[in-house]
């Protein structure tokens, strides 16, 4: 459960190795580019953008979070798409 409960977290052109379970929980104003990493699960990020190679599980179970404020992208071939 890394990188949780942070504001203004920026990771650019990074790789996250190993287990990445429940990552970015309740983070706001994030600018995340871990496009080379496969993430096990991302849980309830609040706002910003996350770019990853893949995310096995995207958990959005807090109805208080405005999903229009967080954008999550994964690779599909050589293109990205929002999940």
Number of C-alpha atoms within 10 A of each C-alpha: 13 12 14 17 14 15 14 12 17 15 14 12 12 14 15 14 10 10 13 18 16 20 21 24 21 17 21 21 17 21 17 19 19 20 21 16 20 20 23 16 19 21 20 23 31 26 22 19 18 22 24 21 18 19 19 11 13 17 13 14 9 13 8 8 15 11 14 9 13 18 17 19 19 20 17 10 7 5 8 16 10 10 9
